């Protein structure tokens, strides 16, 4: 999951994504590719469950 996917999942723009991914407690990136950093979807979803319970469902909308 890249920064763009994280933003779409959370419903926020690029500036807010940058703030979040630089915060202590946000999962560390899995890897860094030429296109940028990438995170494991499971790690991001766990963070969402812990910090944004209003969005705690899978991206397709089923819990």
Biopython code that builds the backbone (N, CA, C, O; Angstrom):
import numpy as np
from Bio.PDB.StructureBuilder import StructureBuilder

atoms = [
    (1, "UNK", "N", (0.859, -1.154, 0.000)),
    (1, "UNK", "CA", (0.000, 0.000, 0.000)),
    (1, "UNK", "C", (0.913, 1.226, 0.000)),
    (1, "UNK", "O", (1.762, 1.377, 0.879)),
    (2, "UNK", "N", (0.733, 2.092, -0.983)),
    (2, "UNK", "CA", (1.499, 3.326, -1.048)),
    (2, "UNK", "C", (0.759, 4.472, -0.372)),
    (2, "UNK", "O", (-0.351, 4.294, 0.130)),
    (3, "UNK", "N", (1.377, 5.641, -0.363)),
    (3, "UNK", "CA", (0.777, 6.805, 0.287)),
    (3, "UNK", "C", (-0.565, 7.161, -0.341)),
    (3, "UNK", "O", (-1.485, 7.564, 0.370)),
    (4, "UNK", "N", (-0.695, 7.021, -1.650)),
    (4, "UNK", "CA", (-1.958, 7.325, -2.320)),
    (4, "UNK", "C", (-3.080, 6.409, -1.857)),
    (4, "UNK", "O", (-4.200, 6.860, -1.614)),
    (5, "UNK", "N", (-2.777, 5.124, -1.736)),
    (5, "UNK", "CA", (-3.781, 4.168, -1.255)),
    (5, "UNK", "C", (-4.141, 4.438, 0.205)),
    (5, "UNK", "O", (-5.302, 4.306, 0.593)),
    (6, "UNK", "N", (-3.166, 4.808, 1.000)),
    (6, "UNK", "CA", (-3.447, 5.138, 2.397)),
    (6, "UNK", "C", (-4.387, 6.341, 2.459)),
    (6, "UNK", "O", (-5.347, 6.346, 3.230)),
    (7, "UNK", "N", (-4.109, 7.345, 1.655)),
    (7, "UNK", "CA", (-4.973, 8.525, 1.624)),
    (7, "UNK", "C", (-6.389, 8.196, 1.213)),
    (7, "UNK", "O", (-7.343, 8.676, 1.825)),
    (8, "UNK", "N", (-6.538, 7.381, 0.182)),
    (8, "UNK", "CA", (-7.891, 6.988, -0.253)),
    (8, "UNK", "C", (-8.594, 6.180, 0.824)),
    (8, "UNK", "O", (-9.788, 6.363, 1.059)),
    (9, "UNK", "N", (-7.868, 5.295, 1.473)),
    (9, "UNK", "CA", (-8.455, 4.459, 2.527)),
    (9, "UNK", "C", (-8.945, 5.309, 3.699)),
    (9, "UNK", "O", (-9.989, 5.025, 4.288)),
    (10, "UNK", "N", (-8.184, 6.354, 4.032)),
    (10, "UNK", "CA", (-8.534, 7.203, 5.158)),
    (10, "UNK", "C", (-9.415, 8.393, 4.758)),
    (10, "UNK", "O", (-9.982, 9.067, 5.618)),
    (11, "UNK", "N", (-9.522, 8.643, 3.467)),
    (11, "UNK", "CA", (-10.311, 9.777, 3.012)),
    (11, "UNK", "C", (-9.626, 11.107, 3.275)),
    (11, "UNK", "O", (-10.285, 12.100, 3.585)),
    (12, "UNK", "N", (-8.299, 11.130, 3.151)),
    (12, "UNK", "CA", (-7.533, 12.350, 3.396)),
    (12, "UNK", "C", (-6.615, 12.640, 2.219)),
    (12, "UNK", "O", (-6.352, 11.772, 1.387)),
    (13, "UNK", "N", (-6.137, 13.867, 2.166)),
    (13, "UNK", "CA", (-5.257, 14.283, 1.088)),
    (13, "UNK", "C", (-3.799, 13.981, 1.361)),
    (13, "UNK", "O", (-3.441, 13.507, 2.439)),
    (14, "UNK", "N", (-2.961, 14.260, 0.373)),
    (14, "UNK", "CA", (-1.532, 13.950, 0.478)),
    (14, "UNK", "C", (-0.827, 14.605, 1.662)),
    (14, "UNK", "O", (0.036, 13.982, 2.281)),
    (15, "UNK", "N", (-1.177, 15.842, 1.988)),
    (15, "UNK", "CA", (-0.524, 16.521, 3.115)),
    (15, "UNK", "C", (-0.803, 15.798, 4.425)),
    (15, "UNK", "O", (0.089, 15.612, 5.252)),
    (16, "UNK", "N", (-2.067, 15.391, 4.598)),
    (16, "UNK", "CA", (-2.439, 14.692, 5.829)),
    (16, "UNK", "C", (-1.781, 13.318, 5.893)),
    (16, "UNK", "O", (-1.360, 12.880, 6.963)),
    (17, "UNK", "N", (-1.690, 12.644, 4.762)),
    (17, "UNK", "CA", (-1.004, 11.338, 4.735)),
    (17, "UNK", "C", (0.428, 11.514, 5.205)),
    (17, "UNK", "O", (0.910, 10.727, 6.020)),
    (18, "UNK", "N", (1.117, 12.534, 4.707)),
    (18, "UNK", "CA", (2.498, 12.763, 5.117)),
    (18, "UNK", "C", (2.599, 13.007, 6.616)),
    (18, "UNK", "O", (3.521, 12.515, 7.267)),
    (19, "UNK", "N", (1.656, 13.763, 7.165)),
    (19, "UNK", "CA", (1.657, 13.986, 8.613)),
    (19, "UNK", "C", (1.506, 12.668, 9.360)),
    (19, "UNK", "O", (2.229, 12.402, 10.320)),
    (20, "UNK", "N", (0.570, 11.853, 8.915)),
    (20, "UNK", "CA", (0.294, 10.587, 9.603)),
    (20, "UNK", "C", (1.463, 9.619, 9.518)),
    (20, "UNK", "O", (1.854, 9.031, 10.526)),
    (21, "UNK", "N", (2.026, 9.447, 8.325)),
    (21, "UNK", "CA", (3.085, 8.446, 8.180)),
    (21, "UNK", "C", (4.371, 8.867, 8.885)),
    (21, "UNK", "O", (5.244, 8.035, 9.130)),
    (22, "UNK", "N", (4.493, 10.150, 9.211)),
    (22, "UNK", "CA", (5.673, 10.624, 9.945)),
    (22, "UNK", "C", (5.465, 10.630, 11.453)),
    (22, "UNK", "O", (6.386, 10.939, 12.209)),
    (23, "UNK", "N", (4.260, 10.291, 11.892)),
    (23, "UNK", "CA", (3.971, 10.259, 13.327)),
    (23, "UNK", "C", (4.514, 8.997, 13.972)),
    (23, "UNK", "O", (4.576, 7.926, 13.369)),
    (24, "UNK", "N", (4.904, 9.173, 15.224)),
    (24, "UNK", "CA", (5.282, 8.012, 16.021)),
    (24, "UNK", "C", (4.036, 7.144, 16.169)),
    (24, "UNK", "O", (2.949, 7.661, 16.426)),
    (25, "UNK", "N", (4.182, 5.858, 16.012)),
    (25, "UNK", "CA", (3.058, 4.948, 16.151)),
    (25, "UNK", "C", (2.480, 4.476, 14.828)),
    (25, "UNK", "O", (1.808, 3.446, 14.780)),
    (26, "UNK", "N", (2.737, 5.228, 13.737)),
    (26, "UNK", "CA", (2.285, 4.738, 12.438)),
    (26, "UNK", "C", (3.248, 3.633, 12.018)),
    (26, "UNK", "O", (4.447, 3.730, 12.280)),
    (27, "UNK", "N", (2.743, 2.589, 11.375)),
    (27, "UNK", "CA", (3.642, 1.480, 11.001)),
    (27, "UNK", "C", (4.823, 1.938, 10.158)),
    (27, "UNK", "O", (4.709, 2.855, 9.344)),
    (28, "UNK", "N", (5.941, 1.292, 10.367)),
    (28, "UNK", "CA", (7.103, 1.547, 9.525)),
    (28, "UNK", "C", (6.838, 0.996, 8.136)),
    (28, "UNK", "O", (6.145, -0.011, 7.989)),
    (29, "UNK", "N", (7.381, 1.645, 7.118)),
    (29, "UNK", "CA", (7.221, 1.111, 5.760)),
    (29, "UNK", "C", (7.838, -0.279, 5.657)),
    (29, "UNK", "O", (8.818, -0.596, 6.331)),
    (30, "UNK", "N", (7.246, -1.088, 4.808)),
    (30, "UNK", "CA", (7.764, -2.420, 4.535)),
    (30, "UNK", "C", (9.008, -2.321, 3.661)),
    (30, "UNK", "O", (9.975, -3.058, 3.850)),
    (31, "UNK", "N", (8.967, -1.401, 2.706)),
    (31, "UNK", "CA", (10.056, -1.262, 1.748)),
    (31, "UNK", "C", (9.982, 0.125, 1.124)),
    (31, "UNK", "O", (8.982, 0.829, 1.265)),
    (32, "UNK", "N", (11.044, 0.504, 0.437)),
    (32, "UNK", "CA", (11.029, 1.743, -0.328)),
    (32, "UNK", "C", (11.416, 1.411, -1.758)),
    (32, "UNK", "O", (12.500, 0.894, -2.028)),
    (33, "UNK", "N", (10.506, 1.720, -2.663)),
    (33, "UNK", "CA", (10.710, 1.460, -4.081)),
    (33, "UNK", "C", (11.025, 2.773, -4.778)),
    (33, "UNK", "O", (11.012, 3.830, -4.147)),
    (34, "UNK", "N", (11.306, 2.715, -6.070)),
    (34, "UNK", "CA", (11.549, 3.945, -6.828)),
    (34, "UNK", "C", (10.361, 4.900, -6.723)),
    (34, "UNK", "O", (10.544, 6.117, -6.692)),
    (35, "UNK", "N", (9.146, 4.354, -6.669)),
    (35, "UNK", "CA", (7.936, 5.186, -6.591)),
    (35, "UNK", "C", (7.679, 5.731, -5.196)),
    (35, "UNK", "O", (6.847, 6.624, -5.034)),
    (36, "UNK", "N", (8.359, 5.226, -4.199)),
    (36, "UNK", "CA", (8.182, 5.698, -2.836)),
    (36, "UNK", "C", (8.072, 4.557, -1.845)),
    (36, "UNK", "O", (8.298, 3.394, -2.178)),
    (37, "UNK", "N", (7.721, 4.917, -0.619)),
    (37, "UNK", "CA", (7.591, 3.925, 0.444)),
    (37, "UNK", "C", (6.307, 3.137, 0.285)),
    (37, "UNK", "O", (5.312, 3.640, -0.237)),
    (38, "UNK", "N", (6.344, 1.889, 0.745)),
    (38, "UNK", "CA", (5.154, 1.034, 0.729)),
    (38, "UNK", "C", (4.994, 0.366, 2.092)),
    (38, "UNK", "O", (5.970, 0.058, 2.776)),
    (39, "UNK", "N", (3.738, 0.155, 2.460)),
    (39, "UNK", "CA", (3.388, -0.443, 3.744)),
    (39, "UNK", "C", (2.598, -1.717, 3.511)),
    (39, "UNK", "O", (1.915, -1.858, 2.497)),
    (40, "UNK", "N", (2.693, -2.630, 4.440)),
    (40, "UNK", "CA", (1.845, -3.825, 4.398)),
    (40, "UNK", "C", (0.420, -3.393, 4.718)),
    (40, "UNK", "O", (0.182, -2.664, 5.682)),
    (41, "UNK", "N", (-0.512, -3.845, 3.910)),
    (41, "UNK", "CA", (-1.912, -3.502, 4.119)),
    (41, "UNK", "C", (-2.360, -3.920, 5.514)),
    (41, "UNK", "O", (-3.077, -3.172, 6.180)),
    (42, "UNK", "N", (-1.955, -5.084, 5.959)),
    (42, "UNK", "CA", (-2.362, -5.564, 7.284)),
    (42, "UNK", "C", (-1.884, -4.624, 8.386)),
    (42, "UNK", "O", (-2.602, -4.405, 9.361)),
    (43, "UNK", "N", (-0.682, -4.065, 8.246)),
    (43, "UNK", "CA", (-0.161, -3.134, 9.248)),
    (43, "UNK", "C", (-0.975, -1.845, 9.275)),
    (43, "UNK", "O", (-1.290, -1.323, 10.344)),
    (44, "UNK", "N", (-1.313, -1.335, 8.092)),
    (44, "UNK", "CA", (-2.106, -0.108, 8.013)),
    (44, "UNK", "C", (-3.511, -0.352, 8.555)),
    (44, "UNK", "O", (-4.048, 0.481, 9.286)),
    (45, "UNK", "N", (-4.109, -1.491, 8.201)),
    (45, "UNK", "CA", (-5.455, -1.798, 8.695)),
    (45, "UNK", "C", (-5.463, -1.954, 10.210)),
    (45, "UNK", "O", (-6.429, -1.556, 10.862)),
    (46, "UNK", "N", (-4.424, -2.515, 10.774)),
    (46, "UNK", "CA", (-4.326, -2.630, 12.233)),
    (46, "UNK", "C", (-4.261, -1.238, 12.854)),
    (46, "UNK", "O", (-4.929, -0.973, 13.854)),
    (47, "UNK", "N", (-3.463, -0.349, 12.269)),
    (47, "UNK", "CA", (-3.367, 1.022, 12.765)),
    (47, "UNK", "C", (-4.737, 1.696, 12.689)),
    (47, "UNK", "O", (-5.135, 2.396, 13.620)),
    (48, "UNK", "N", (-5.452, 1.493, 11.596)),
    (48, "UNK", "CA", (-6.791, 2.081, 11.446)),
    (48, "UNK", "C", (-7.709, 1.570, 12.552)),
    (48, "UNK", "O", (-8.429, 2.356, 13.168)),
    (49, "UNK", "N", (-7.693, 0.266, 12.810)),
    (49, "UNK", "CA", (-8.547, -0.285, 13.878)),
    (49, "UNK", "C", (-8.226, 0.348, 15.227)),
    (49, "UNK", "O", (-9.124, 0.583, 16.036)),
    (50, "UNK", "N", (-6.950, 0.622, 15.468)),
    (50, "UNK", "CA", (-6.527, 1.162, 16.755)),
    (50, "UNK", "C", (-6.722, 2.668, 16.878)),
    (50, "UNK", "O", (-6.948, 3.173, 17.978)),
    (51, "UNK", "N", (-6.639, 3.397, 15.758)),
    (51, "UNK", "CA", (-6.630, 4.857, 15.817)),
    (51, "UNK", "C", (-7.794, 5.530, 15.103)),
    (51, "UNK", "O", (-8.076, 6.702, 15.353)),
    (52, "UNK", "N", (-8.461, 4.817, 14.233)),
    (52, "UNK", "CA", (-9.586, 5.384, 13.474)),
    (52, "UNK", "C", (-10.712, 4.357, 13.421)),
    (52, "UNK", "O", (-11.079, 3.872, 12.351)),
    (53, "UNK", "N", (-11.245, 4.040, 14.578)),
    (53, "UNK", "CA", (-12.242, 2.976, 14.662)),
    (53, "UNK", "C", (-13.459, 3.242, 13.778)),
    (53, "UNK", "O", (-14.158, 2.306, 13.392)),
    (54, "UNK", "N", (-13.715, 4.512, 13.456)),
    (54, "UNK", "CA", (-14.827, 4.826, 12.559)),
    (54, "UNK", "C", (-14.605, 4.266, 11.157)),
    (54, "UNK", "O", (-15.560, 4.116, 10.394)),
    (55, "UNK", "N", (-13.370, 3.960, 10.812)),
    (55, "UNK", "CA", (-13.041, 3.407, 9.490)),
    (55, "UNK", "C", (-12.632, 1.942, 9.558)),
    (55, "UNK", "O", (-12.155, 1.392, 8.565)),
    (56, "UNK", "N", (-12.806, 1.310, 10.695)),
    (56, "UNK", "CA", (-12.313, -0.052, 10.910)),
    (56, "UNK", "C", (-13.172, -1.077, 10.199)),
    (56, "UNK", "O", (-14.004, -1.751, 10.805)),
    (57, "UNK", "N", (-12.953, -1.175, 8.926)),
    (57, "UNK", "CA", (-13.571, -2.202, 8.087)),
    (57, "UNK", "C", (-12.655, -2.385, 6.893)),
    (57, "UNK", "O", (-11.732, -1.599, 6.680)),
    (58, "UNK", "N", (-12.910, -3.413, 6.125)),
    (58, "UNK", "CA", (-12.035, -3.575, 4.967)),
    (58, "UNK", "C", (-12.422, -2.545, 3.907)),
    (58, "UNK", "O", (-13.523, -1.998, 3.961)),
    (59, "UNK", "N", (-11.534, -2.269, 2.938)),
    (59, "UNK", "CA", (-11.790, -1.220, 1.951)),
    (59, "UNK", "C", (-13.059, -1.430, 1.128)),
    (59, "UNK", "O", (-13.607, -0.462, 0.601)),
    (60, "UNK", "N", (-13.537, -2.654, 1.004)),
    (60, "UNK", "CA", (-14.753, -2.903, 0.254)),
    (60, "UNK", "C", (-16.007, -2.628, 1.058)),
    (60, "UNK", "O", (-17.106, -2.638, 0.504)),
    (61, "UNK", "N", (-15.869, -2.387, 2.336)),
    (61, "UNK", "CA", (-17.001, -1.993, 3.147)),
    (61, "UNK", "C", (-17.609, -3.089, 3.989)),
    (61, "UNK", "O", (-18.555, -2.815, 4.728)),
    (62, "UNK", "N", (-17.121, -4.316, 3.921)),
    (62, "UNK", "CA", (-17.657, -5.360, 4.791)),
    (62, "UNK", "C", (-16.755, -5.514, 5.994)),
    (62, "UNK", "O", (-15.535, -5.402, 5.874)),
    (63, "UNK", "N", (-17.338, -5.770, 7.156)),
    (63, "UNK", "CA", (-16.536, -5.867, 8.368)),
    (63, "UNK", "C", (-16.066, -7.284, 8.611)),
    (63, "UNK", "O", (-15.375, -7.545, 9.596)),
]
sb = StructureBuilder()
sb.init_structure("model")
sb.init_model(0)
sb.init_chain("A")
sb.init_seg("    ")
for serial, (resi, resn, name, xyz) in enumerate(atoms, 1):
    if name == "N":
        sb.init_residue(resn, " ", resi, " ")
    sb.init_atom(name, np.array(xyz, "f"), 0.0, 1.0, " ", f" {name:<3s}", serial, name[0])
structure = sb.get_structure()
